[in-house]
C-alpha cells in the first residue's frame, strides 16, 4: 500500500547483460523499488579550490556493511585559503540516524577522501594530506590510508603508509582511485604523478602488507579512475583529461565562454591485470573517443562480475558545444547517450546505448548514472535524467535492469528530491550485492548532501 513515508516505483522485468545475471529464470520477474527514507546528511561549503564534495566521482564515498552505512564528506575550513582548505569527515548511519564519528584535526587536503570496507574487517579511508609546512596552499602531499573499526568508529584509526614505486611526486591534485575487495579486505590505490601524469599503483593484501605495483601509463593524462578489485583481478576505467589540443576550437571557446580553464574529456581508456598480486597492468585500450568532433565523455561506473567480465558505463556527447557543431559540423544533431560496454580479457565483446536522445526528440535524456548489483547478482542502472515528451522535460531518477537482448526499460523512482550527481553502495567499495540501494549525493537543494535508501523487492510471475 502506498503511503507518505514509503513511495513505490515499479521496475519492469529485465535480465542482465553479457553474463551479469546469475541465471535466466529471472526474465519474468518484476522489481519494485521502495523509497524507504530520504535524509540530509550534512551541508557543504564550496572550498573554491577546483574540487567539490563529489569531485572524486570515480572512487566510492558511501559503503554498507549489514545495517550500518558509512559516508565520507569534506569540510571546508572557515577563512582557510585554498587549495589545501578541507578536511575529511566520517559519518555513520545506524538505527539511530546519522552521526559524525570522527574528523581530521587540520584543514590540509584539497579533495574528498574515498572510502572502502571489508565485510569481515576494517573500514578504510584514503587521505592525501599536505606534507608542506602549516599555511601552505599547495605542494607535496603524502597519501595515507586510515583503518577504522566499523564496530567502534570513534576509536582512533590505524595509519597505513602505502608503498609506491620510485619516482613518485604526489601533490594536492591526486586524482586517486580506491578499490576494496569486500570479501578479502584487499585494497588497490591509485595516485597520479603530478609531473609525468602516470597513475602509480599500491596494493594492500588485507593482512598488513603493502606492495608497489608500478605505474599505469595511459596514452594521455587520464583521471577520475574507477577501480575494481575481485579475487586479485584488477580493473581501471579512466578518462583523458588534457588541455584543448585543437587551436581553432580553443580560440573559439575562449571567445564565447571567456574561460581560461579549457580541459577536455574525450578519450576513454581501460586496463586490467588478471592477478595484481603477481603481474602488472596490461597496456591500456581505448574504449571510445569523440576527439574528432569536439565531444565530451564522462566515465561513470565499472563492475566486474563473477565470470570476469568488466561492465563499463559512460556518458557520451559527440558535440559538447552547439556553436562548435554549427561551424564545423553543420546539420549534425546534438545528442547525448548513456553507453554500455562489456570487456573480457582486454577486448570489447559488446556495446550498446542504454538510453539516448537527440536534439528535438522525445525519450529519456541521461545526465548521470551508476550500476547497482542486487542480491541475486543482477546488474541494474540507476539513472538521473530528464524524461522528454512533447518538449516537456521532467527531471528525475530512474532504474532499469540491463538485458542481453535490448535496452532496459527504465521506471521512475519516486523521490521527493531527485539526485543529480550521486554515489551508490558499490561492490567496488567493498559493499556486498544487495537489494538495498544507498544513494548519496546532491539534488535540487544544494548545498545539502543527501541520502536515500531504496529497497528492491522482486516478485516472480
N, C-alpha and C positions, 0 to 999 in steps of 0.2 A: 504494500500500500504506500502510495506516495505521501510524504509528509514534509513539513517545513524544514526539518533537520536533515533528512535524508532524501536526496533527489536522485532519480534513477535515469540513466541513459541506456538505450538499447543498442547493443553492438551485434550486428548480424554475423552469421557464420562465415569464417574464412579459415583456410588452412595455412600452414607456414610455408615459407619459400625455401627452395634449394636445400631441403632436408632438415629444416629447423624444427618441424613438428615431430613429436615423439611417435605418432602413428597416424594412419589415415582415417581411423574410425571417429575422428572428431569433426569430420567435414559437415555433419548435420547438426552441429552444436550451435547454440546461440549464447552470447555472452552479455551479461548485464553488469554495468559499472555503476555502483552506488557511490555517490559522494558522501562520505561519512563525516568529514569535517573540513572546514576552511578556517585558517587562522593567520594572524600576523605573528611572525617570529620576532622580528625586531625592525628597526628603521635604519637606514644608512644615510650618511652624508658623503656626497661625492668628494673624493680625495683630489680631484683635478690634477691627477698625475698620469693620465693616459690609461689607467686601469680602473675598472669598477667592480662591484661586488660579485659579478658573474663573469668577470673577464677571462678566467681560466676555463672557458666553456668546454674544453676538451677533457678536463680532469674532474673527477667527482667532487661535489660539495655536500652530498647527503648520502647516508648509509643506514641500513636497517639490520638489526640482529634480534630476532624474536619480536617482542613487543616494544623494543627500545629503538628510537631513531636518533641519530646524531647528525648535526649540521655544522659546517664551518662557515663563519662570516668574517668580513673585515670591518674594523672600526677605524674611523678617521680621527686623528689626533687634533684637538682644538688648537688652533694657532701654530700647528707644526707645518713647516713649509714642505711642499712636495720636492722630490719624488718619494722619499722614504718616510711617509707620514701615516702609515697604517699599522695596525697590529691584529693578530688573529683572535677570534673568539670561538670557543667550543660550546655549542648549545646541545641540549639533551631533551628529548621529549619522552616522558614516561606517562603513566596513567594520570599523573597529576598535572600534566601540561608541560610547557617549555620552561627550561631552567638554564641560565647561563652558568656553566660549571667552572670554566677557567678562561683566562685571557692572558695575553702576553703582557709583560711589565712595561716594555718600552714600545714606542712607535718607531719601528725600524725596518719596515717592509713596504714594498710597493703594491704587491698583488695579493689576491685572496689565496688561501692555503688549502690545497686539495686534501681529501680525507679518504681513508680506506679502513676496512675492518676484517678481521679473521673471525669466522663463525664460532670457533672454539678457542679464541685467543684475544690478542690486544686490538685496540683501536689505534690507528696511525694518522699522523698529521704531517704533511710535507710543508716545511717552512723554508724561508730564504732570507734570513736576517742580514742586515748590513754588517760588514766586517770593518767598516770605516769608523774613525773617532766619532763620538757623540756630536750631533749637529750637522753631520754631512748630509747632503741632499741627494747624492748618487755615489756610485763607486762599487768596489768589490763587495760581494756577498758570500756567505758560507752556507750552502744548502745543508739542512739537517732534517731528520725525521724524528718526531716525538711519539713515544709509545705510551698510551694511556691504558688503564684498566677500565673496561666498559662497566664493570660492576661497581667500581668506585671512582667515577670520573673526576672527582676533586683531588684525588691523590696526585702529587707532583709526578710528571711524566719522566720516563727514562729518555735520555737524549742519544740518538744514533747519529754517527758521522759516516755517511755513505762513502764508499771507496770509488775513486774515479781514475781513469787513465791519465797519463801525463799530458800536460799541455792545456789543462782547463783554465778558463778565465770567465768566471761567473759574476754577473752583475745583477742589478735590480730588475732588469728585463730578463726574466728567467725562461719564459715560455716552456714551463716544465710540464711533464706528464707523469701521472702516477697510476699504476695498475696494482690491484691486490687480488691474489688467488684466495678466495674466502675459505676454501677447504684446507689449504696447506699453510696459510699465513705468509706465503712468499710475496715479495714486492718487486716491482720494476719501476725505477725512477729515471726520468729524462730531464736534462737541463741544458740549455743552449750555451755554446761558447760565444761570448759577446764579440770576439774578433773574427772567428772563422765561420760562424753560423752552423757548426757541427752540433748535432744533438748527442751529448755524452750520456752514457748509459751506466747505471749502477743497479746491481741485483742483490736482493736480500733473500737468504734461503729459509727464513722463518724460524731458524734455530740460533740466531745470534751472529751470523757471519755475512758480511757484505763483500761483494766481489765486483771489480771493474769489468765491464763488458764492452770496452772500446767506445766507438762513436759511430753514429749513422750520418752518412754524407749524402744529402739529397742533391739533385741537380741544381736547385736554387735554394735559398734560405727558406726553410719550412717550419711552421709554428703551430701553436694551439693543438698539440697532438692528442688524439685519442689512443690510449694504450690498453691492451688486454693481455692477460697472462692466465693460461689454463694448462695445468699439468706440465709446466715447463715451456710450452709453446708460447712465444711472444709475438704480438702483432701491433703495428703502429700505422695510424692514418694521420696525415698532416697536410696542411695547405701551404702552397707557396706564398710568401709574404715579402715582396720586393717593391722598390720604388718603380713607378711607371716607366717602362723601358722605351715607349714609343714617343718620340719628341713632339710630334704633331698633336697627339692626344693629350699629352701633359700640358702643352701650351693652351689648348682649347679648354681643358678642365679648369685651369687656373683663371682664364679669362671669365668663365661663367661662375665658378664657385669661390674664387678668391681665397683658396685654401693652400697653404704651403705643404701641408701633410698630404702626400699622394702615394700611399702604398696600395698595391693591387693584389688581389687574391683570385688567381685564375687557373692554377695548375694543382691538381690533387694527386697526392702520392701515397703509396702503401708499401710497407716492407714487413718481413716476418723472419723469425728464427724458429725452426722446428723444435729446438730444445736449447733455450738460452743458458741452461746450466753447462752445456758442452760446446756450443758454437755461437758465432755472432749472427748478425742480420744479413740476409741476402740483399743484393743491390736493389734499391727501390724501383718500383714500376710506376708509371703514370696511369692513373685510373681514368682521368678525364681532364679536359682543358677547354677554356674559352679564350685562349691567348689571342687568337686571330680576330676576334670580334669585340674586344674591349668589354668582356663579360665579367661575371663575378660568381665564385663558388664559395660556399660555406660548408666545411666538413662538420657533420652533426653527430654521428654516432657510429659505434663499432661493436659488434657482438660476435663471439666465436662459439659455435655450437659444439655438441659432443662429438660430431664427426670430423671436426677440424675445419669446417667451412667458416670463413670470415665474412660476415654480413656488414655491408657498408651503407651508410645513409648520408646524403648530402643535398644541399640546395644549389640549384644551377640557374643562372640568368645569362643567356647568350649576350645580351646587351645591358650593361649596367646603367647607362645614361641615354635618355631619349635624344639629346642633342648630338651625341656621337653617332647614334644609329641613323639619325636623319641625314647627316652629312656623308657618312662613309658607307652606310648600308641601307639606303632609301628603299622603302617598300617592305622591309622585313618587319614582322610584328614583334613588339616587346612581349616578353613572357617570362614565366618562372615555373620550374618543375622541381618536385621532390624526387630525387633519383636514388635508386637502389642497385647495388651490385653484389654479387656473390663471388668470392675469390677462394680458390683452393690451390695449394702448392704454388702460390705466386702467380696464378693465371686467373683472369676473369672468366668465370664459367657462364654467368648470365647477368643481364642488366635489364632494368625497366624503369619507367616513370611511375611512381606510386601515386602522385597527384600532380596536376598541371593545369595552368590556364594560359591563354594568350590574350593579347590586347583586344578588348571589346567583347570577350567571350564569357560565358557562364561557367560555373564549376566551383571547385574548391581551390582557392589560391593559397598555397603553402607559404608560411613565413618562418616556421621553426618546427623541429620535430626531434623525438627521441625514440629509441627502441624500449620495449618492455617485454620481459620473458615471464610468462605465467608459470604456475606451479606444475603444469603439465609439459613444460618445455616449449610451448608455442610462442612464436615471435609476433609481437604487435608493434604498431607505430602509434605513438601519442603525438598529435599534431596541433600546432597553433596556426590559425589562418583565417581567411575570410571566405565565407560562402557567398557566391555571387549569383544572383538571379535577377534577370531583367534590370541590370545596372544597379541593383540594390546589394550593398555589401553588409554582411553581418559577421563580425569577428567572434571567434570562439575557439574552444578546444575540442578535438575530435579523436576518436580511436578506431582503429581497424586492424584486423589480423592479416598478416602477409599470407599470400597464397601462391602456389606454383603456376596456376593457370589464368592469372589475370590480376588486375589491381584490386586492392582491398576495398570493401565498402566501408566508408567512414561514417560514424554516427556521433552526434554532438554529445559532449559531456556537460551536464547541466550545472556548471559552476557559476556562482554569483560574480566572481572576479576571474575572468579567463586569463590564463598565463600568456605572456608574450615570449619571454625567454625563461627557460626552466631546466632544472636537473631532475633526474629520477633516481630511485634506488637501484642503480645498475649493477649487474653482475660484475662488471669491470672494477667496481669499488669494493667487492667482497660480499655484497648482499646476495642472498640466495634467490633463485627464481621463486616468484610468489604471486598469489592472487591479490595481494595488496600492492597498490601503486602509490608511492610517495612522490609528490611534486613539490619542488622548492624553487622559487624564483620571483620574478616581478610581473605585475599585472597592470591594471589601469589606475592603481592608486599609489604609484611610486611617490615617495621613497620607501614604501613598505617592502620588506622581504616576506613573502607569503609562503604558506604551507597548505597543502591539501592532501587528504588521504582518500583514495578510491578503493573500492572493493569489487573485484571481478567475481561474478557468480555464473558459472557455466551450467546450462541446462541442456539435456540431450533429448531429442525427439525420438 
